[in-house]
């Protein structure tokens, strides 16, 4: 379990920060009329923020070095 957490720690951090940022966006900017599908509900805003945090956390992934036999 510890190896799993260490391997994906930046993704966990990205999801948590993105979800928190989505909640803050809903709280301070959100749509009051209820017609905005993402901004009108804190659940969807936080989930969307978590998804974006997950995607952005993997942007700077290191390129794997090719092995001597030519495979990746």
URPEFEN-V97604 format. One record per pair of residues at least 12 apart in sequence whose C-alpha atoms are under 8 Angstrom apart, sorted by the first residue. I is the first residue (numbers start at 1). J is the second residue. D is the distance in whole Angstrom. If there is no record, write none. Layout:
BEGIN
i: {I:I}
j: {J:J}
d: {D:D}
END
This chain:
BEGIN
i: {10:10:11:11:11:11:12:13:14:14:14:14:14:14:15:15:15:15:15:15:16:16:17:17:18:18:18:18:18:18:18:18:19:19:19:19:19:19:19:19:20:20:20:21:21:22:22:22:22:22:22:22:23:23:23:23:23:25:25:26:26:26:26:26:27}
j: {57:58:53:54:57:58:54:57:50:53:54:55:56:57:49:50:51:52:53:54:50:53:50:53:46:48:49:50:51:52:53:54:45:46:47:48:49:50:51:53:46:49:50:46:49:42:45:46:47:48:49:50:42:43:45:46:49:39:45:39:40:41:42:45:42}
d: {6:8:8:5:5:7:7:8:7:4:5:8:7:5:8:4:7:8:5:5:6:7:7:7:7:8:4:4:7:6:4:7:8:4:6:7:5:4:8:7:7:7:8:7:6:8:5:4:7:7:4:7:6:8:6:5:8:8:8:6:7:7:6:6:8}
END
